[in-house]
Amino acid sequence: MKKGYCGIVSVHFDSEDYLVIIGGLGSSSTPKQPNAQYNNSAGDLRCNEIHYYRISSDQWISPVVTRDRPPPIYDFTLTPVTNNTAVMFGGSTDNGDSNKLYMISFTKTSVDILVLPNPGGSVQWPKGRSAHSSVLITTSSGPHLLVVGGFDVNDAWLLDINKRKWKKLINLPDKVTKRYWHSLSVWSVTPTTNWIIEFGGALSYNDTAVIELRYTSDNDWSTSVIPLDQYQDQLRRRILSDWKNLGTEKQLQIFQDRLQLQREIDFFQEQLQREIKEKEQIQQDRDKEQQQVLQEKALLEQTEKDKSTVELEYYEKLKAKDAEILEEKTQVEEKKQIITEDYEKLKLKVAELLEEKEEQYLKEKQIIIG
């Protein structure tokens, strides 16, 4: 269905990229996805559809869903953890804003959904929310999910994904936590320090804020807000401070690692340059061969043209010779006709002479007899 406010993550199977789209809110459910659910929300429809989009073939796929789908839901966060896992939290449902946590695993043909409900009691757990924002924080202590704000919510929480434990973050001002429909992006400054850049939102607090989240030596977290006019100074100070806290042995190891990395970079750059030169040489050879093919083709075409010209000239000569022979034949026929006519005249003349001679002979004979 056409929809918005859904969750989307990218996954990778068998060297192919897919997008996963879950839930959302739209005005139409035609056609409906088998086994998906739909309910009304102020004239629109919530859904719990789950689709794969195969990028290489422009193909939509309905995967098999194991265990239970979430209810029809929108305005939640879906945050990738690995190439084939994600965390889903919160969202607007028919029963109000949710605080359920879903651990979702993806395969090429199926989706497995594990719901982790609020255990209640003294366990820390964020209240239901929608239109919040989440981002993945990665440190040596494992992956964590940072959740900030939401509609009619004013707090921030950090989830240890491996231990599945929440921690409420304190000392963050309203300009950071009192937002919804805002965005978060994380920047890993050092192995223990992350800066989260927050932007936008539907309330008056919608300008840029930078949150510093540090994993401390006592396995805890500290938070602060970096003023934008102190951004560069704080960055240099934090990098230098974390560098000093590493100790000589760790610093030396980092130097050695960087030296090794630079050697590898140099090696691969040299290899790349060789491959570029080889590729250029191959291209030059191909261009040369192509030029030779074009020249041979042009020569062949010229030969065919010359052949046609020679054949045409020979034909014209034969044609002229035929005309000449025909003319000579005509002249011979004319001469033959003249000779024939002269011969007939000569026969007549001879006949006349013979007749005259015969008459003369008879006359002479009569004279002698008389």
C-alpha positions as CSV (number, residue, x, y, z in Angstrom):
1,M,0.0,0.0,0.0
2,K,1.0,3.6,-0.4
3,K,2.2,4.8,3.0
4,G,4.4,7.0,5.1
5,Y,5.8,6.9,8.7
6,C,7.1,3.3,8.1
7,G,10.4,1.8,9.1
8,I,13.1,1.0,6.5
9,V,16.5,-0.7,6.8
10,S,18.9,-2.2,4.3
11,V,20.0,-5.8,4.5
12,H,22.5,-8.0,2.5
13,F,21.9,-11.6,1.4
14,D,24.1,-13.6,-1.0
15,S,26.0,-10.5,-2.3
16,E,22.7,-8.7,-3.0
17,D,21.2,-5.6,-1.4
18,Y,17.6,-5.5,-0.2
19,L,15.5,-2.9,1.6
20,V,13.1,-4.0,4.4
21,I,9.9,-1.9,4.9
22,I,7.8,-2.4,8.0
23,G,4.4,-0.9,9.0
24,G,3.3,2.6,8.2
25,L,0.2,4.8,7.7
26,G,-1.6,5.2,4.4
27,S,-4.9,6.0,2.7
28,S,-5.2,2.7,0.8
29,S,-4.7,-1.0,1.4
30,T,-5.3,-2.3,-2.1
31,P,-3.9,-4.8,-2.7
32,K,-3.6,-6.2,0.9
33,Q,-0.6,-8.2,1.9
34,P,-1.5,-11.7,3.0
35,N,-1.4,-12.2,6.8
36,A,-0.9,-8.4,7.4
37,Q,-3.4,-6.4,9.5
38,Y,-5.0,-3.0,9.0
39,N,-6.9,-0.6,11.3
40,N,-8.3,2.9,11.0
41,S,-6.4,5.9,12.3
42,A,-8.2,9.3,11.7
43,G,-9.4,8.2,8.2
44,D,-6.2,6.5,7.3
45,L,-5.0,3.0,7.8
46,R,-2.3,1.7,10.0
47,C,-0.7,-1.6,8.9
48,N,1.9,-4.1,9.9
49,E,3.0,-5.1,6.4
50,I,6.5,-6.4,6.0
51,H,8.1,-6.2,2.5
52,Y,11.4,-6.9,0.9
53,Y,12.6,-4.8,-2.0
54,R,15.3,-6.5,-4.1
55,I,17.2,-3.6,-5.6
56,S,19.0,-5.4,-8.5
57,S,15.8,-6.7,-10.0
58,D,13.3,-4.0,-8.9
59,Q,11.2,-6.8,-7.3
60,W,8.9,-6.7,-4.2
61,I,8.9,-9.8,-2.1
62,S,6.6,-10.8,0.9
63,P,8.9,-12.8,3.3
64,V,7.6,-15.5,5.7
65,V,7.1,-14.0,9.2
66,T,7.9,-16.3,12.1
67,R,6.6,-15.6,15.6
68,D,4.3,-12.6,15.9
69,R,4.2,-9.4,13.9
70,P,3.9,-6.2,15.8
71,P,0.3,-4.7,15.7
72,P,-0.5,-2.2,12.9
73,I,1.9,0.6,13.7
74,Y,3.6,3.7,12.4
75,D,5.9,6.5,13.7
76,F,8.3,4.0,15.3
77,T,12.1,3.6,14.8
78,L,13.8,0.7,13.0
79,T,17.5,0.8,13.6
80,P,20.0,-1.6,11.9
81,V,22.4,-3.4,14.2
82,T,24.2,-5.8,11.8
83,N,23.8,-6.7,8.1
84,N,20.7,-8.8,8.9
85,T,19.4,-7.7,12.3
86,A,17.6,-4.6,13.5
87,V,15.9,-3.1,16.6
88,M,12.4,-1.7,16.5
89,F,11.1,0.5,19.3
90,G,7.9,2.5,20.1
91,G,5.4,3.7,17.6
92,S,1.7,4.6,17.4
93,T,-0.8,1.8,17.6
94,D,-4.5,1.3,18.1
95,N,-3.8,1.1,21.8
96,G,-1.8,4.3,22.0
97,D,1.9,4.9,21.9
98,S,4.0,1.7,22.4
99,N,7.1,1.1,24.4
100,K,7.6,-2.5,23.1
101,L,11.0,-3.5,22.0
102,Y,11.4,-5.9,19.0
103,M,14.6,-7.7,18.1
104,I,14.2,-8.6,14.4
105,S,16.4,-11.0,12.3
106,F,16.2,-11.2,8.5
107,T,17.0,-14.0,6.1
108,K,16.6,-14.1,2.4
109,T,13.1,-15.5,2.6
110,S,11.9,-14.9,6.2
111,V,11.7,-12.5,9.1
112,D,11.9,-13.5,12.7
113,I,10.5,-11.1,15.3
114,L,11.2,-11.4,19.0
115,V,9.2,-9.0,21.2
116,L,10.7,-7.9,24.6
117,P,7.9,-6.3,26.6
118,N,8.4,-4.1,29.6
119,P,8.9,-6.5,32.6
120,G,7.7,-3.8,35.0
121,G,8.6,-3.5,38.6
122,S,11.8,-1.7,39.4
123,V,13.4,-2.3,36.0
124,Q,14.1,0.9,34.1
125,W,12.1,1.1,30.9
126,P,11.1,4.1,28.8
127,K,7.4,4.9,28.5
128,G,5.5,4.6,25.2
129,R,6.3,7.1,22.5
130,S,6.1,7.9,18.8
131,A,7.8,10.3,16.4
132,H,11.0,9.9,18.4
133,S,14.4,9.3,16.9
134,S,17.0,6.5,17.4
135,V,20.6,5.8,16.4
136,L,23.0,3.0,17.0
137,I,26.0,3.6,19.2
138,T,29.0,1.2,18.9
139,T,31.7,1.0,21.5
140,S,34.0,-1.6,23.0
141,S,31.2,-2.5,25.4
142,G,28.9,-3.6,22.5
143,P,26.1,-2.0,20.5
144,H,23.7,0.4,22.2
145,L,20.5,2.1,21.0
146,L,20.1,5.7,21.8
147,V,16.5,7.0,21.9
148,V,15.8,10.7,22.1
149,G,12.4,12.5,22.5
150,G,9.1,11.7,20.9
151,F,5.6,13.1,20.8
152,D,4.7,14.5,24.2
153,V,7.9,13.0,25.7
154,N,10.9,14.8,27.1
155,D,13.8,12.4,27.9
156,A,16.6,10.2,26.4
157,W,17.4,6.5,26.9
158,L,20.2,4.2,26.1
159,L,19.7,0.5,25.5
160,D,22.5,-2.1,25.9
161,I,21.3,-4.4,23.0
162,N,23.3,-7.4,24.1
163,K,22.2,-7.2,27.8
164,R,18.8,-5.8,26.8
165,K,18.9,-3.2,29.6
166,W,17.8,0.4,29.5
167,K,19.5,3.4,31.1
168,K,17.9,6.8,31.4
169,L,20.3,9.6,30.4
170,I,20.3,12.7,32.6
171,N,21.8,16.2,32.4
172,L,20.4,16.7,28.9
173,P,18.5,20.0,28.4
174,D,15.0,20.4,26.9
175,K,16.5,21.7,23.6
176,V,17.8,18.1,23.1
177,T,15.1,15.9,24.5
178,K,11.9,17.9,23.9
179,R,11.6,17.2,20.2
180,Y,9.7,14.9,17.9
181,W,10.0,14.1,14.2
182,H,13.7,15.1,14.4
183,S,16.8,13.3,13.2
184,L,19.9,11.9,14.8
185,S,23.3,11.0,13.2
186,V,26.2,9.6,15.1
187,W,29.9,10.3,14.7
188,S,32.5,8.1,16.4
189,V,35.1,10.7,17.5
190,T,37.3,8.2,19.5
191,P,36.8,4.6,20.6
192,T,35.1,5.8,23.8
193,T,33.5,9.1,22.6
194,N,30.5,9.5,20.2
195,W,29.0,12.8,19.1
196,I,25.4,12.7,18.1
197,I,24.2,15.4,15.8
198,E,20.5,16.3,16.3
199,F,18.6,18.4,13.8
200,G,15.1,19.6,13.2
201,G,11.8,18.7,14.9
202,A,8.2,19.8,15.1
203,L,8.6,22.0,18.2
204,S,10.4,25.3,18.9
205,Y,13.6,23.3,19.6
206,N,14.5,22.5,16.1
207,D,18.0,23.9,15.6
208,T,21.2,21.8,15.5
209,A,22.5,20.3,18.7
210,V,25.6,18.2,19.4
211,I,25.4,15.6,22.2
212,E,28.5,14.0,23.5
213,L,28.1,10.5,24.8
214,R,31.2,9.0,26.5
215,Y,31.8,5.5,27.8
216,T,33.7,6.0,31.0
217,S,36.4,3.9,32.6
218,D,34.0,2.7,35.3
219,N,31.7,1.1,32.6
220,D,29.2,3.9,32.7
221,W,28.1,6.7,30.4
222,S,28.4,10.4,30.7
223,T,26.5,13.0,28.6
224,S,27.0,16.6,27.7
225,V,26.0,19.1,25.0
226,I,28.7,20.7,22.9
227,P,28.0,24.4,22.1
228,L,28.2,24.9,18.4
229,D,30.6,27.9,18.8
230,Q,33.0,25.5,20.7
231,Y,32.7,22.6,18.3
232,Q,36.2,22.6,16.9
233,D,38.0,23.4,20.2
234,Q,36.0,20.6,22.0
235,L,36.8,18.2,19.2
236,R,40.6,18.8,19.4
237,R,40.4,18.7,23.2
238,R,38.5,15.5,23.3
239,I,40.8,13.7,20.8
240,L,43.9,14.9,22.7
241,S,42.4,13.9,26.1
242,D,41.4,10.4,24.9
243,W,44.8,10.0,23.3
244,K,46.6,10.8,26.6
245,N,44.4,8.4,28.5
246,L,45.4,5.5,26.3
247,G,48.8,5.2,27.8
248,T,52.2,4.7,26.2
249,E,51.8,1.1,25.3
250,K,48.5,1.6,23.6
251,Q,49.8,4.7,21.8
252,L,52.7,2.8,20.5
253,Q,50.4,0.0,19.3
254,I,48.3,2.6,17.5
255,F,51.4,4.0,15.9
256,Q,52.5,0.6,14.8
257,D,49.0,-0.2,13.5
258,R,48.9,3.1,11.6
259,L,52.4,2.4,10.2
260,Q,51.3,-1.0,9.1
261,L,48.1,0.4,7.6
262,Q,50.1,3.1,5.7
263,R,52.4,0.3,4.3
264,E,49.3,-1.6,3.2
265,I,47.9,1.6,1.7
266,D,51.1,2.3,-0.2
267,F,51.3,-1.3,-1.4
268,F,47.7,-1.2,-2.6
269,Q,48.2,2.2,-4.2
270,E,51.3,0.8,-6.1
271,Q,49.3,-2.2,-7.1
272,L,46.4,0.1,-8.2
273,Q,48.8,2.2,-10.3
274,R,50.2,-0.9,-12.0
275,E,46.7,-2.1,-12.7
276,I,45.8,1.3,-14.1
277,K,48.8,1.3,-16.3
278,E,48.0,-2.3,-17.4
279,K,44.5,-1.2,-18.1
280,E,45.6,1.8,-20.1
281,Q,48.0,-0.4,-22.1
282,I,45.2,-2.9,-22.8
283,Q,43.0,0.0,-23.9
284,Q,45.8,1.3,-26.2
285,D,46.2,-2.2,-27.7
286,R,42.4,-2.4,-28.2
287,D,42.4,1.0,-29.8
288,K,45.3,0.0,-32.1
289,E,43.5,-3.3,-33.0
290,Q,40.3,-1.4,-33.6
291,Q,42.2,1.1,-35.8
292,Q,43.7,-1.8,-37.8
293,V,40.3,-3.4,-38.2
294,L,38.9,-0.1,-39.4
295,Q,41.8,0.3,-41.9
296,E,41.4,-3.3,-43.1
297,K,37.6,-2.7,-43.5
298,A,38.3,0.5,-45.4
299,L,40.8,-1.3,-47.7
300,L,38.3,-4.1,-48.3
301,E,35.6,-1.6,-49.1
302,Q,38.0,0.1,-51.5
303,T,39.0,-3.2,-53.1
304,E,35.3,-4.1,-53.6
305,K,34.8,-0.6,-55.0
306,D,37.8,-1.0,-57.4
307,K,36.6,-4.4,-58.4
308,S,33.2,-3.0,-59.2
309,T,34.8,-0.2,-61.2
310,V,36.9,-2.7,-63.2
311,E,34.0,-4.9,-63.8
312,L,31.9,-1.9,-65.0
313,E,34.6,-0.8,-67.3
314,Y,35.0,-4.3,-68.8
315,Y,31.3,-4.5,-69.2
316,E,31.2,-1.1,-71.0
317,K,34.1,-2.3,-73.3
318,L,32.2,-5.5,-74.1
319,K,29.1,-3.5,-74.8
320,A,31.0,-1.2,-77.1
321,K,32.6,-4.3,-78.8
322,D,29.2,-5.9,-79.3
323,A,27.9,-2.7,-80.8
324,E,30.9,-2.5,-83.1
325,I,30.4,-6.1,-84.3
326,L,26.7,-5.5,-84.8
327,E,27.6,-2.5,-86.9
328,E,30.1,-4.5,-89.0
329,K,27.5,-7.3,-89.4
330,T,25.0,-4.7,-90.6
331,Q,27.5,-3.3,-93.1
332,V,28.3,-6.9,-94.3
333,E,24.6,-7.7,-94.8
334,E,24.2,-4.4,-96.7
335,K,27.2,-5.3,-98.9
336,K,25.9,-8.8,-99.4
337,Q,22.5,-7.4,-100.5
338,I,24.3,-5.1,-103.0
339,I,26.4,-8.0,-104.3
340,T,23.3,-10.1,-104.7
341,E,21.5,-7.4,-106.6
342,D,24.5,-6.9,-108.8
343,Y,24.7,-10.7,-109.4
344,E,21.1,-10.8,-110.5
345,K,21.6,-7.9,-112.8
346,L,24.7,-9.6,-114.3
347,K,22.7,-12.8,-114.8
348,L,20.0,-10.8,-116.7
349,K,22.7,-9.2,-118.8
350,V,24.3,-12.5,-119.6
351,A,21.0,-13.9,-120.5
352,E,20.3,-11.0,-122.8
353,L,23.7,-11.4,-124.4
354,L,23.1,-15.1,-124.9
355,E,19.7,-14.4,-126.4
356,E,21.2,-11.8,-128.8
357,K,24.0,-14.1,-129.8
358,E,21.5,-16.9,-130.4
359,E,19.4,-14.6,-132.7
360,Q,22.6,-13.5,-134.5
361,Y,23.6,-17.1,-135.0
362,L,20.2,-18.0,-136.5
363,K,20.3,-15.1,-138.9
364,E,23.7,-16.0,-140.1
365,K,22.6,-19.6,-140.5
366,Q,19.6,-18.6,-142.7
367,I,21.9,-16.5,-144.9
368,I,24.2,-19.3,-145.5
369,I,21.4,-21.7,-146.3
370,G,19.7,-19.3,-148.6
